[in-house]
Amino acid sequence: MFRNLFLLIAIGLIIWIIQGFIRRSKLSPPRTQARSKDMVQCEQCKSYLPKDDAVSMNGQHFCNPQHLQDWNNKH
Ligand SMILES: [Zn+2]
């Protein structure tokens, strides 16, 4: 009797863990797909980064505000 109860709890726990994995794997892909895949080049250091992460000004893109400032000082 006690052994059956332990088995039931163990099976329940396994199902709960598997369901958690399925839920997590179903949730994560749309979040990455929702982001724009456009890549832009930083005018200052010439490195590529996602457009969403770039600092943009007058059609030019920078990887961070510091590089925007550096580039403005140079030009
Ligand atoms: Zn940069």
N, CA, C, O and the ligand as a Tripos MOL2 file, in Angstrom:
@<TRIPOS>MOLECULE
protein
  301   299    76     0     0
PROTEIN
NO_CHARGES

@<TRIPOS>ATOM
      1 N           0.8430   -1.2180    0.0000 N.3       1 MET1
      2 CA          0.0000    0.0000    0.0000 C.3       1 MET1
      3 C           0.8660    1.2520    0.0000 C.2       1 MET1
      4 O           0.6660    2.1610   -0.8050 O.2       1 MET1
      5 N           1.8310    1.2850    0.9150 N.am      2 PHE2
      6 CA          2.7280    2.4340    0.9930 C.3       2 PHE2
      7 C           3.5790    2.5700   -0.2620 C.2       2 PHE2
      8 O           3.8870    3.6710   -0.7170 O.2       2 PHE2
      9 N           3.9540    1.3980   -0.8140 N.am      3 ARG3
     10 CA          4.7810    1.3640   -2.0120 C.3       3 ARG3
     11 C           4.0120    1.9190   -3.2150 C.2       3 ARG3
     12 O           4.5650    2.6390   -4.0470 O.2       3 ARG3
     13 N           2.7120    1.5620   -3.2860 N.am      4 ASN4
     14 CA          1.8890    2.0590   -4.3960 C.3       4 ASN4
     15 C           1.7330    3.5760   -4.3360 C.2       4 ASN4
     16 O           1.7470    4.2550   -5.3630 O.2       4 ASN4
     17 N           1.5890    4.0840   -3.1440 N.am      5 LEU5
     18 CA          1.4330    5.5240   -2.9480 C.3       5 LEU5
     19 C           2.7050    6.2590   -3.3890 C.2       5 LEU5
     20 O           2.6480    7.3090   -4.0280 O.2       5 LEU5
     21 N           3.8510    5.6750   -3.0270 N.am      6 PHE6
     22 CA          5.1350    6.2650   -3.4020 C.3       6 PHE6
     23 C           5.2930    6.2920   -4.9180 C.2       6 PHE6
     24 O           5.7750    7.2690   -5.4900 O.2       6 PHE6
     25 N           4.8700    5.1840   -5.5670 N.am      7 LEU7
     26 CA          4.9440    5.0730   -7.0290 C.3       7 LEU7
     27 C           4.0490    6.1240   -7.6930 C.2       7 LEU7
     28 O           4.4280    6.7370   -8.6910 O.2       7 LEU7
     29 N           2.8720    6.3170   -7.1310 N.am      8 LEU8
     30 CA          1.9120    7.2910   -7.6640 C.3       8 LEU8
     31 C           2.4900    8.7080   -7.5990 C.2       8 LEU8
     32 O           2.3750    9.4910   -8.5420 O.2       8 LEU8
     33 N           3.1170    9.0130   -6.4500 N.am      9 ILE9
     34 CA          3.7140   10.3370   -6.2730 C.3       9 ILE9
     35 C           4.8710   10.5270   -7.2580 C.2       9 ILE9
     36 O           5.0280   11.5940   -7.8520 O.2       9 ILE9
     37 N           5.6920    9.4500   -7.4230 N.am     10 ALA10
     38 CA          6.8290    9.5160   -8.3350 C.3      10 ALA10
     39 C           6.3640    9.7540   -9.7660 C.2      10 ALA10
     40 O           6.9520   10.5690  -10.4770 O.2      10 ALA10
     41 N           5.3240    9.0600  -10.1950 N.am     11 ILE11
     42 CA          4.7920    9.2210  -11.5600 C.3      11 ILE11
     43 C           4.2290   10.6360  -11.7350 C.2      11 ILE11
     44 O           4.4590   11.2900  -12.7530 O.2      11 ILE11
     45 N           3.4910   11.0890  -10.7230 N.am     12 GLY12
     46 CA          2.9300   12.4390  -10.7670 C.3      12 GLY12
     47 C           4.0060   13.4980  -10.8980 C.2      12 GLY12
     48 O           3.8470   14.4800  -11.6230 O.2      12 GLY12
     49 N           5.1030   13.2860  -10.1860 N.am     13 LEU13
     50 CA          6.2190   14.2320  -10.2110 C.3      13 LEU13
     51 C           6.8720   14.2640  -11.5890 C.2      13 LEU13
     52 O           7.2130   15.3290  -12.1030 O.2      13 LEU13
     53 N           7.0410   13.0710  -12.1820 N.am     14 ILE14
     54 CA          7.6620   12.9660  -13.5170 C.3      14 ILE14
     55 C           6.7870   13.6860  -14.5530 C.2      14 ILE14
     56 O           7.2970   14.4300  -15.3900 O.2      14 ILE14
     57 N           5.4630   13.4590  -14.4900 N.am     15 ILE15
     58 CA          4.5370   14.1030  -15.4330 C.3      15 ILE15
     59 C           4.6070   15.6270  -15.2620 C.2      15 ILE15
     60 O           4.5970   16.3720  -16.2420 O.2      15 ILE15
     61 N           4.6780   16.0720  -14.0140 N.am     16 TRP16
     62 CA          4.7300   17.5090  -13.7240 C.3      16 TRP16
     63 C           5.9970   18.1420  -14.3150 C.2      16 TRP16
     64 O           5.9570   19.2430  -14.8630 O.2      16 TRP16
     65 N           7.1290   17.4210  -14.1940 N.am     17 ILE17
     66 CA          8.4010   17.9250  -14.7230 C.3      17 ILE17
     67 C           8.3630   17.9820  -16.2490 C.2      17 ILE17
     68 O           8.8020   18.9600  -16.8530 O.2      17 ILE17
     69 N           7.8290   16.9130  -16.8710 N.am     18 ILE18
     70 CA          7.7490   16.8520  -18.3380 C.3      18 ILE18
     71 C           6.8550   17.9710  -18.8590 C.2      18 ILE18
     72 O           7.1870   18.6260  -19.8460 O.2      18 ILE18
     73 N           5.7270   18.1890  -18.1990 N.am     19 GLN19
     74 CA          4.8130   19.2550  -18.6240 C.3      19 GLN19
     75 C           5.4840   20.6220  -18.5280 C.2      19 GLN19
     76 O           5.2610   21.4930  -19.3690 O.2      19 GLN19
     77 N           6.2970   20.7970  -17.5090 N.am     20 GLY20
     78 CA          7.0380   22.0450  -17.3450 C.3      20 GLY20
     79 C           8.0020   22.2720  -18.4880 C.2      20 GLY20
     80 O           8.1410   23.3940  -18.9740 O.2      20 GLY20
     81 N           8.6800   21.1960  -18.9270 N.am     21 PHE21
     82 CA          9.6220   21.2860  -20.0490 C.3      21 PHE21
     83 C           8.8830   21.6440  -21.3280 C.2      21 PHE21
     84 O           9.3360   22.4930  -22.0950 O.2      21 PHE21
     85 N           7.7260   20.9860  -21.5620 N.am     22 ILE22
     86 CA          6.9520   21.2250  -22.7810 C.3      22 ILE22
     87 C           6.4750   22.6780  -22.8130 C.2      22 ILE22
     88 O           6.5690   23.3510  -23.8400 O.2      22 ILE22
     89 N           5.9690   23.1450  -21.6850 N.am     23 ARG23
     90 CA          5.4700   24.5130  -21.6090 C.3      23 ARG23
     91 C           6.5950   25.5110  -21.8990 C.2      23 ARG23
     92 O           6.3990   26.4920  -22.6180 O.2      23 ARG23
     93 N           7.7790   25.2440  -21.3260 N.am     24 ARG24
     94 CA          8.9070   26.1520  -21.4940 C.3      24 ARG24
     95 C           9.3750   26.1740  -22.9540 C.2      24 ARG24
     96 O           9.6720   27.2390  -23.4960 O.2      24 ARG24
     97 N           9.4400   24.9860  -23.5930 N.am     25 SER25
     98 CA          9.9220   24.9190  -24.9750 C.3      25 SER25
     99 C           8.9010   25.5020  -25.9410 C.2      25 SER25
    100 O           9.2660   25.9610  -27.0230 O.2      25 SER25
    101 N           7.6180   25.4890  -25.5610 N.am     26 LYS26
    102 CA          6.5860   26.0910  -26.4170 C.3      26 LYS26
    103 C           6.5990   27.6130  -26.2940 C.2      26 LYS26
    104 O           6.2970   28.3160  -27.2590 O.2      26 LYS26
    105 N           6.9410   28.1170  -25.1290 N.am     27 LEU27
    106 CA          6.8960   29.5570  -24.8860 C.3      27 LEU27
    107 C           8.0970   30.2880  -25.4740 C.2      27 LEU27
    108 O           7.9590   31.4090  -25.9640 O.2      27 LEU27
    109 N           9.2740   29.6640  -25.4320 N.am     28 SER28
    110 CA         10.4780   30.4010  -25.7930 C.3      28 SER28
    111 C          10.6280   30.7350  -27.2750 C.2      28 SER28
    112 O          11.1070   31.8290  -27.5740 O.2      28 SER28
    113 N          10.2470   29.8590  -28.2450 N.am     29 PRO29
    114 CA         10.5160   30.2350  -29.6410 C.3      29 PRO29
    115 C           9.8020   31.4970  -30.1380 C.2      29 PRO29
    116 O          10.4400   32.3030  -30.8150 O.2      29 PRO29
    117 N           8.4920   31.7170  -29.8340 N.am     30 PRO30
    118 CA          7.8590   32.9290  -30.3730 C.3      30 PRO30
    119 C           8.5170   34.2100  -29.8900 C.2      30 PRO30
    120 O           8.5170   35.2170  -30.5970 O.2      30 PRO30
    121 N           9.0760   34.1750  -28.6930 N.am     31 ARG31
    122 CA          9.6900   35.3860  -28.1440 C.3      31 ARG31
    123 C          10.9000   35.8080  -28.9860 C.2      31 ARG31
    124 O          11.1140   36.9980  -29.2170 O.2      31 ARG31
    125 N          11.6960   34.8210  -29.4450 N.am     32 THR32
    126 CA         12.8690   35.1500  -30.2480 C.3      32 THR32
    127 C          12.4690   35.5190  -31.6680 C.2      32 THR32
    128 O          13.1170   36.3470  -32.3070 O.2      32 THR32
    129 N          11.3730   34.8850  -32.1710 N.am     33 GLN33
    130 CA         10.9360   35.1660  -33.5350 C.3      33 GLN33
    131 C          10.2910   36.5410  -33.6450 C.2      33 GLN33
    132 O          10.2950   37.1520  -34.7140 O.2      33 GLN33
    133 N           9.7410   37.0230  -32.5420 N.am     34 ALA34
    134 CA          9.0650   38.3160  -32.5610 C.3      34 ALA34
    135 C          10.0510   39.4600  -32.7930 C.2      34 ALA34
    136 O           9.6900   40.5070  -33.3310 O.2      34 ALA34
    137 N          11.2870   39.2480  -32.3820 N.am     35 ARG35
    138 CA         12.3010   40.2870  -32.5440 C.3      35 ARG35
    139 C          12.7130   40.3960  -34.0050 C.2      35 ARG35
    140 O          12.7510   39.3980  -34.7240 O.2      35 ARG35
    141 N          13.0180   41.6010  -34.4330 N.am     36 SER36
    142 CA         13.4770   41.8490  -35.7900 C.3      36 SER36
    143 C          14.8340   41.1990  -36.0110 C.2      36 SER36
    144 O          15.7080   41.2480  -35.1460 O.2      36 SER36
    145 N          15.0020   40.5810  -37.1980 N.am     37 LYS37
    146 CA         16.2670   39.9260  -37.5000 C.3      37 LYS37
    147 C          17.1870   40.8540  -38.2900 C.2      37 LYS37
    148 O          18.2840   40.4490  -38.6760 O.2      37 LYS37
    149 N          16.7580   42.0910  -38.5360 N.am     38 ASP38
    150 CA         17.5870   43.0380  -39.2830 C.3      38 ASP38
    151 C          18.8790   43.3270  -38.5370 C.2      38 ASP38
    152 O          18.8780   43.6030  -37.3370 O.2      38 ASP38
    153 N          19.9780   43.2570  -39.2750 N.am     39 MET39
    154 CA         21.2670   43.5560  -38.6780 C.3      39 MET39
    155 C          21.7770   44.8790  -39.2400 C.2      39 MET39
    156 O          21.6350   45.1520  -40.4320 O.2      39 MET39
    157 N          22.3600   45.6820  -38.3890 N.am     40 VAL40
    158 CA         22.9320   46.9560  -38.8180 C.3      40 VAL40
    159 C          24.3900   47.0040  -38.3560 C.2      40 VAL40
    160 O          24.8030   46.2680  -37.4590 O.2      40 VAL40
    161 N          25.1640   47.9010  -39.0040 N.am     41 GLN41
    162 CA         26.5760   48.0050  -38.6750 C.3      41 GLN41
    163 C          26.8300   49.2960  -37.9010 C.2      41 GLN41
    164 O          26.3570   50.3680  -38.2780 O.2      41 GLN41
    165 N          27.5760   49.1720  -36.8280 N.am     42 CYS42
    166 CA         27.9480   50.3420  -36.0410 C.3      42 CYS42
    167 C          28.9330   51.1880  -36.8360 C.2      42 CYS42
    168 O          29.9400   50.6710  -37.3200 O.2      42 CYS42
    169 N          28.6520   52.4970  -36.9780 N.am     43 GLU43
    170 CA         29.5170   53.3930  -37.7600 C.3      43 GLU43
    171 C          30.8770   53.5700  -37.1040 C.2      43 GLU43
    172 O          31.8660   53.8560  -37.7790 O.2      43 GLU43
    173 N          30.9260   53.4040  -35.8190 N.am     44 GLN44
    174 CA         32.1590   53.6680  -35.0630 C.3      44 GLN44
    175 C          33.0930   52.4600  -35.0590 C.2      44 GLN44
    176 O          34.2540   52.5830  -35.4490 O.2      44 GLN44
    177 N          32.6090   51.2990  -34.6260 N.am     45 CYS45
    178 CA         33.4990   50.1300  -34.4970 C.3      45 CYS45
    179 C          33.2480   49.0910  -35.5790 C.2      45 CYS45
    180 O          33.9180   48.0580  -35.5990 O.2      45 CYS45
    181 N          32.2840   49.3420  -36.4960 N.am     46 LYS46
    182 CA         31.9950   48.4680  -37.6410 C.3      46 LYS46
    183 C          31.5210   47.0700  -37.2440 C.2      46 LYS46
    184 O          31.5970   46.1400  -38.0470 O.2      46 LYS46
    185 N          31.0390   46.9190  -36.0290 N.am     47 SER47
    186 CA         30.5240   45.6120  -35.6160 C.3      47 SER47
    187 C          29.0320   45.5290  -35.9390 C.2      47 SER47
    188 O          28.3260   46.5370  -35.9290 O.2      47 SER47
    189 N          28.5720   44.3270  -36.2210 N.am     48 TYR48
    190 CA         27.1690   44.1150  -36.5630 C.3      48 TYR48
    191 C          26.3590   43.7990  -35.3070 C.2      48 TYR48
    192 O          26.8260   43.0940  -34.4120 O.2      48 TYR48
    193 N          25.1400   44.3330  -35.2570 N.am     49 LEU49
    194 CA         24.2600   44.0880  -34.1120 C.3      49 LEU49
    195 C          22.8110   44.1590  -34.5760 C.2      49 LEU49
    196 O          22.5250   44.7870  -35.5960 O.2      49 LEU49
    197 N          21.8820   43.5250  -33.8430 N.am     50 PRO50
    198 CA         20.4590   43.6120  -34.2260 C.3      50 PRO50
    199 C          19.9730   45.0570  -34.1970 C.2      50 PRO50
    200 O          20.3340   45.8410  -33.3190 O.2      50 PRO50
    201 N          19.1350   45.3840  -35.1940 N.am     51 LYS51
    202 CA         18.6440   46.7590  -35.3110 C.3      51 LYS51
    203 C          17.9370   47.2100  -34.0360 C.2      51 LYS51
    204 O          18.0050   48.3780  -33.6550 O.2      51 LYS51
    205 N          17.2470   46.2540  -33.3740 N.am     52 ASP52
    206 CA         16.5140   46.5770  -32.1450 C.3      52 ASP52
    207 C          17.4390   47.0560  -31.0240 C.2      52 ASP52
    208 O          17.0280   47.8340  -30.1630 O.2      52 ASP52
    209 N          18.7030   46.5830  -31.0410 N.am     53 ASP53
    210 CA         19.6490   46.9430  -29.9830 C.3      53 ASP53
    211 C          20.4720   48.1680  -30.3490 C.2      53 ASP53
    212 O          21.2010   48.7000  -29.5120 O.2      53 ASP53
    213 N          20.3610   48.6170  -31.5910 N.am     54 ALA54
    214 CA         21.2110   49.7090  -32.0540 C.3      54 ALA54
    215 C          20.6730   51.0650  -31.6310 C.2      54 ALA54
    216 O          19.4690   51.2500  -31.4520 O.2      54 ALA54
    217 N          21.5980   52.0150  -31.4760 N.am     55 VAL55
    218 CA         21.2390   53.4150  -31.2480 C.3      55 VAL55
    219 C          21.2840   54.0770  -32.6230 C.2      55 VAL55
    220 O          22.3380   54.1080  -33.2590 O.2      55 VAL55
    221 N          20.1470   54.6060  -33.0870 N.am     56 SER56
    222 CA         20.0690   55.1310  -34.4440 C.3      56 SER56
    223 C          19.9020   56.6430  -34.4380 C.2      56 SER56
    224 O          19.1630   57.2060  -33.6290 O.2      56 SER56
    225 N          20.6210   57.2950  -35.3780 N.am     57 MET57
    226 CA         20.4840   58.7470  -35.5440 C.3      57 MET57
    227 C          20.7870   59.1090  -36.9900 C.2      57 MET57
    228 O          21.8280   58.7170  -37.5170 O.2      57 MET57
    229 N          19.8870   59.8580  -37.6470 N.am     58 ASN58
    230 CA         20.0400   60.2960  -39.0400 C.3      58 ASN58
    231 C          20.3590   59.1250  -39.9740 C.2      58 ASN58
    232 O          21.1820   59.2600  -40.8790 O.2      58 ASN58
    233 N          19.7120   57.9840  -39.7550 N.am     59 GLY59
    234 CA         19.9080   56.8260  -40.6230 C.3      59 GLY59
    235 C          21.1940   56.0780  -40.3600 C.2      59 GLY59
    236 O          21.5030   55.1190  -41.0670 O.2      59 GLY59
    237 N          21.9550   56.4950  -39.3540 N.am     60 GLN60
    238 CA         23.1790   55.7840  -39.0130 C.3      60 GLN60
    239 C          22.9880   55.0580  -37.6840 C.2      60 GLN60
    240 O          22.2320   55.4960  -36.8170 O.2      60 GLN60
    241 N          23.6850   53.9490  -37.5510 N.am     61 HIS61
    242 CA         23.4680   53.0980  -36.3880 C.3      61 HIS61
    243 C          24.7560   52.9150  -35.5940 C.2      61 HIS61
    244 O          25.8600   52.8870  -36.1390 O.2      61 HIS61
    245 N          24.5690   52.7950  -34.3000 N.am     62 PHE62
    246 CA         25.6980   52.6200  -33.3770 C.3      62 PHE62
    247 C          25.3530   51.5470  -32.3550 C.2      62 PHE62
    248 O          24.1860   51.3560  -32.0120 O.2      62 PHE62
    249 N          26.3790   50.8470  -31.8690 N.am     63 CYS63
    250 CA         26.1140   49.7360  -30.9470 C.3      63 CYS63
    251 C          25.8080   50.2420  -29.5400 C.2      63 CYS63
    252 O          25.1880   49.5190  -28.7610 O.2      63 CYS63
    253 N          26.2200   51.4470  -29.1940 N.am     64 ASN64
    254 CA         25.8760   52.0220  -27.8870 C.3      64 ASN64
    255 C          25.9840   53.5520  -27.9550 C.2      64 ASN64
    256 O          26.6180   54.0770  -28.8700 O.2      64 ASN64
    257 N          25.3850   54.2660  -27.0170 N.am     65 PRO65
    258 CA         25.4050   55.7390  -27.0630 C.3      65 PRO65
    259 C          26.8190   56.3290  -27.0490 C.2      65 PRO65
    260 O          27.0500   57.4150  -27.5800 O.2      65 PRO65
    261 N          27.7550   55.6070  -26.4400 N.am     66 GLN66
    262 CA         29.1390   56.0950  -26.3740 C.3      66 GLN66
    263 C          29.7490   56.1640  -27.7790 C.2      66 GLN66
    264 O          30.4610   57.1150  -28.1030 O.2      66 GLN66
    265 N          29.4730   55.1680  -28.6000 N.am     67 HIS67
    266 CA         30.0080   55.1550  -29.9660 C.3      67 HIS67
    267 C          29.3530   56.2290  -30.8170 C.2      67 HIS67
    268 O          29.9900   56.7830  -31.7130 O.2      67 HIS67
    269 N          28.0810   56.5310  -30.5480 N.am     68 LEU68
    270 CA         27.4040   57.6360  -31.2350 C.3      68 LEU68
    271 C          28.1150   58.9370  -30.9340 C.2      68 LEU68
    272 O          28.3340   59.7580  -31.8260 O.2      68 LEU68
    273 N          28.4770   59.1250  -29.6690 N.am     69 GLN69
    274 CA         29.1700   60.3340  -29.2290 C.3      69 GLN69
    275 C          30.5740   60.4030  -29.8370 C.2      69 GLN69
    276 O          30.9930   61.4530  -30.3240 O.2      69 GLN69
    277 N          31.2950   59.2810  -29.8070 N.am     70 ASP70
    278 CA         32.6320   59.2210  -30.3770 C.3      70 ASP70
    279 C          32.6200   59.5760  -31.8590 C.2      70 ASP70
    280 O          33.4820   60.3070  -32.3470 O.2      70 ASP70
    281 N          31.6230   59.0410  -32.5640 N.am     71 TRP71
    282 CA         31.5180   59.2610  -34.0030 C.3      71 TRP71
    283 C          31.2050   60.7260  -34.2880 C.2      71 TRP71
    284 O          31.7430   61.3100  -35.2290 O.2      71 TRP71
    285 N          30.3320   61.3170  -33.4700 N.am     72 ASN72
    286 CA         29.9940   62.7480  -33.6290 C.3      72 ASN72
    287 C          31.2130   63.6230  -33.3760 C.2      72 ASN72
    288 O          31.3760   64.6550  -34.0270 O.2      72 ASN72
    289 N          32.0650   63.2310  -32.4500 N.am     73 ASN73
    290 CA         33.2700   64.0070  -32.1600 C.3      73 ASN73
    291 C          34.2740   63.9460  -33.3080 C.2      73 ASN73
    292 O          35.0370   64.8850  -33.5330 O.2      73 ASN73
    293 N          34.2620   62.8300  -34.0270 N.am     74 LYS74
    294 CA         35.2090   62.6350  -35.1380 C.3      74 LYS74
    295 C          34.7790   63.3950  -36.3790 C.2      74 LYS74
    296 O          35.6220   63.7950  -37.1820 O.2      74 LYS74
    297 N          33.4390   63.6060  -36.5560 N.am     75 HIS75
    298 CA         32.9180   64.1990  -37.7910 C.3      75 HIS75
    299 C          32.3850   65.6020  -37.5800 C.2      75 HIS75
    300 O          31.9120   66.2320  -38.5260 O.2      75 HIS75
    301 ZN         30.2740   50.3760  -31.9000 Zn       76 ZN76
@<TRIPOS>BOND
     1     1     2 1
     2     2     3 1
     3     3     4 2
     4     3     5 am
     5     5     6 1
     6     6     7 1
     7     7     8 2
     8     7     9 am
     9     9    10 1
    10    10    11 1
    11    11    12 2
    12    11    13 am
    13    13    14 1
    14    14    15 1
    15    15    16 2
    16    15    17 am
    17    17    18 1
    18    18    19 1
    19    19    20 2
    20    19    21 am
    21    21    22 1
    22    22    23 1
    23    23    24 2
    24    23    25 am
    25    25    26 1
    26    26    27 1
    27    27    28 2
    28    27    29 am
    29    29    30 1
    30    30    31 1
    31    31    32 2
    32    31    33 am
    33    33    34 1
    34    34    35 1
    35    35    36 2
    36    35    37 am
    37    37    38 1
    38    38    39 1
    39    39    40 2
    40    39    41 am
    41    41    42 1
    42    42    43 1
    43    43    44 2
    44    43    45 am
    45    45    46 1
    46    46    47 1
    47    47    48 2
    48    47    49 am
    49    49    50 1
    50    50    51 1
    51    51    52 2
    52    51    53 am
    53    53    54 1
    54    54    55 1
    55    55    56 2
    56    55    57 am
    57    57    58 1
    58    58    59 1
    59    59    60 2
    60    59    61 am
    61    61    62 1
    62    62    63 1
    63    63    64 2
    64    63    65 am
    65    65    66 1
    66    66    67 1
    67    67    68 2
    68    67    69 am
    69    69    70 1
    70    70    71 1
    71    71    72 2
    72    71    73 am
    73    73    74 1
    74    74    75 1
    75    75    76 2
    76    75    77 am
    77    77    78 1
    78    78    79 1
    79    79    80 2
    80    79    81 am
    81    81    82 1
    82    82    83 1
    83    83    84 2
    84    83    85 am
    85    85    86 1
    86    86    87 1
    87    87    88 2
    88    87    89 am
    89    89    90 1
    90    90    91 1
    91    91    92 2
    92    91    93 am
    93    93    94 1
    94    94    95 1
    95    95    96 2
    96    95    97 am
    97    97    98 1
    98    98    99 1
    99    99   100 2
   100    99   101 am
   101   101   102 1
   102   102   103 1
   103   103   104 2
   104   103   105 am
   105   105   106 1
   106   106   107 1
   107   107   108 2
   108   107   109 am
   109   109   110 1
   110   110   111 1
   111   111   112 2
   112   111   113 am
   113   113   114 1
   114   114   115 1
   115   115   116 2
   116   115   117 am
   117   117   118 1
   118   118   119 1
   119   119   120 2
   120   119   121 am
   121   121   122 1
   122   122   123 1
   123   123   124 2
   124   123   125 am
   125   125   126 1
   126   126   127 1
   127   127   128 2
   128   127   129 am
   129   129   130 1
   130   130   131 1
   131   131   132 2
   132   131   133 am
   133   133   134 1
   134   134   135 1
   135   135   136 2
   136   135   137 am
   137   137   138 1
   138   138   139 1
   139   139   140 2
   140   139   141 am
   141   141   142 1
   142   142   143 1
   143   143   144 2
   144   143   145 am
   145   145   146 1
   146   146   147 1
   147   147   148 2
   148   147   149 am
   149   149   150 1
   150   150   151 1
   151   151   152 2
   152   151   153 am
   153   153   154 1
   154   154   155 1
   155   155   156 2
   156   155   157 am
   157   157   158 1
   158   158   159 1
   159   159   160 2
   160   159   161 am
   161   161   162 1
   162   162   163 1
   163   163   164 2
   164   163   165 am
   165   165   166 1
   166   166   167 1
   167   167   168 2
   168   167   169 am
   169   169   170 1
   170   170   171 1
   171   171   172 2
   172   171   173 am
   173   173   174 1
   174   174   175 1
   175   175   176 2
   176   175   177 am
   177   177   178 1
   178   178   179 1
   179   179   180 2
   180   179   181 am
   181   181   182 1
   182   182   183 1
   183   183   184 2
   184   183   185 am
   185   185   186 1
   186   186   187 1
   187   187   188 2
   188   187   189 am
   189   189   190 1
   190   190   191 1
   191   191   192 2
   192   191   193 am
   193   193   194 1
   194   194   195 1
   195   195   196 2
   196   195   197 am
   197   197   198 1
   198   198   199 1
   199   199   200 2
   200   199   201 am
   201   201   202 1
   202   202   203 1
   203   203   204 2
   204   203   205 am
   205   205   206 1
   206   206   207 1
   207   207   208 2
   208   207   209 am
   209   209   210 1
   210   210   211 1
   211   211   212 2
   212   211   213 am
   213   213   214 1
   214   214   215 1
   215   215   216 2
   216   215   217 am
   217   217   218 1
   218   218   219 1
   219   219   220 2
   220   219   221 am
   221   221   222 1
   222   222   223 1
   223   223   224 2
   224   223   225 am
   225   225   226 1
   226   226   227 1
   227   227   228 2
   228   227   229 am
   229   229   230 1
   230   230   231 1
   231   231   232 2
   232   231   233 am
   233   233   234 1
   234   234   235 1
   235   235   236 2
   236   235   237 am
   237   237   238 1
   238   238   239 1
   239   239   240 2
   240   239   241 am
   241   241   242 1
   242   242   243 1
   243   243   244 2
   244   243   245 am
   245   245   246 1
   246   246   247 1
   247   247   248 2
   248   247   249 am
   249   249   250 1
   250   250   251 1
   251   251   252 2
   252   251   253 am
   253   253   254 1
   254   254   255 1
   255   255   256 2
   256   255   257 am
   257   257   258 1
   258   258   259 1
   259   259   260 2
   260   259   261 am
   261   261   262 1
   262   262   263 1
   263   263   264 2
   264   263   265 am
   265   265   266 1
   266   266   267 1
   267   267   268 2
   268   267   269 am
   269   269   270 1
   270   270   271 1
   271   271   272 2
   272   271   273 am
   273   273   274 1
   274   274   275 1
   275   275   276 2
   276   275   277 am
   277   277   278 1
   278   278   279 1
   279   279   280 2
   280   279   281 am
   281   281   282 1
   282   282   283 1
   283   283   284 2
   284   283   285 am
   285   285   286 1
   286   286   287 1
   287   287   288 2
   288   287   289 am
   289   289   290 1
   290   290   291 1
   291   291   292 2
   292   291   293 am
   293   293   294 1
   294   294   295 1
   295   295   296 2
   296   295   297 am
   297   297   298 1
   298   298   299 1
   299   299   300 2
@<TRIPOS>SUBSTRUCTURE
     1 MET1         2 RESIDUE 1 A MET
     2 PHE2         6 RESIDUE 1 A PHE
     3 ARG3        10 RESIDUE 1 A ARG
     4 ASN4        14 RESIDUE 1 A ASN
     5 LEU5        18 RESIDUE 1 A LEU
     6 PHE6        22 RESIDUE 1 A PHE
     7 LEU7        26 RESIDUE 1 A LEU
     8 LEU8        30 RESIDUE 1 A LEU
     9 ILE9        34 RESIDUE 1 A ILE
    10 ALA10       38 RESIDUE 1 A ALA
    11 ILE11       42 RESIDUE 1 A ILE
    12 GLY12       46 RESIDUE 1 A GLY
    13 LEU13       50 RESIDUE 1 A LEU
    14 ILE14       54 RESIDUE 1 A ILE
    15 ILE15       58 RESIDUE 1 A ILE
    16 TRP16       62 RESIDUE 1 A TRP
    17 ILE17       66 RESIDUE 1 A ILE
    18 ILE18       70 RESIDUE 1 A ILE
    19 GLN19       74 RESIDUE 1 A GLN
    20 GLY20       78 RESIDUE 1 A GLY
    21 PHE21       82 RESIDUE 1 A PHE
    22 ILE22       86 RESIDUE 1 A ILE
    23 ARG23       90 RESIDUE 1 A ARG
    24 ARG24       94 RESIDUE 1 A ARG
    25 SER25       98 RESIDUE 1 A SER
    26 LYS26      102 RESIDUE 1 A LYS
    27 LEU27      106 RESIDUE 1 A LEU
    28 SER28      110 RESIDUE 1 A SER
    29 PRO29      114 RESIDUE 1 A PRO
    30 PRO30      118 RESIDUE 1 A PRO
    31 ARG31      122 RESIDUE 1 A ARG
    32 THR32      126 RESIDUE 1 A THR
    33 GLN33      130 RESIDUE 1 A GLN
    34 ALA34      134 RESIDUE 1 A ALA
    35 ARG35      138 RESIDUE 1 A ARG
    36 SER36      142 RESIDUE 1 A SER
    37 LYS37      146 RESIDUE 1 A LYS
    38 ASP38      150 RESIDUE 1 A ASP
    39 MET39      154 RESIDUE 1 A MET
    40 VAL40      158 RESIDUE 1 A VAL
    41 GLN41      162 RESIDUE 1 A GLN
    42 CYS42      166 RESIDUE 1 A CYS
    43 GLU43      170 RESIDUE 1 A GLU
    44 GLN44      174 RESIDUE 1 A GLN
    45 CYS45      178 RESIDUE 1 A CYS
    46 LYS46      182 RESIDUE 1 A LYS
    47 SER47      186 RESIDUE 1 A SER
    48 TYR48      190 RESIDUE 1 A TYR
    49 LEU49      194 RESIDUE 1 A LEU
    50 PRO50      198 RESIDUE 1 A PRO
    51 LYS51      202 RESIDUE 1 A LYS
    52 ASP52      206 RESIDUE 1 A ASP
    53 ASP53      210 RESIDUE 1 A ASP
    54 ALA54      214 RESIDUE 1 A ALA
    55 VAL55      218 RESIDUE 1 A VAL
    56 SER56      222 RESIDUE 1 A SER
    57 MET57      226 RESIDUE 1 A MET
    58 ASN58      230 RESIDUE 1 A ASN
    59 GLY59      234 RESIDUE 1 A GLY
    60 GLN60      238 RESIDUE 1 A GLN
    61 HIS61      242 RESIDUE 1 A HIS
    62 PHE62      246 RESIDUE 1 A PHE
    63 CYS63      250 RESIDUE 1 A CYS
    64 ASN64      254 RESIDUE 1 A ASN
    65 PRO65      258 RESIDUE 1 A PRO
    66 GLN66      262 RESIDUE 1 A GLN
    67 HIS67      266 RESIDUE 1 A HIS
    68 LEU68      270 RESIDUE 1 A LEU
    69 GLN69      274 RESIDUE 1 A GLN
    70 ASP70      278 RESIDUE 1 A ASP
    71 TRP71      282 RESIDUE 1 A TRP
    72 ASN72      286 RESIDUE 1 A ASN
    73 ASN73      290 RESIDUE 1 A ASN
    74 LYS74      294 RESIDUE 1 A LYS
    75 HIS75      298 RESIDUE 1 A HIS
    76 ZN76       301 GROUP 0 **** ****
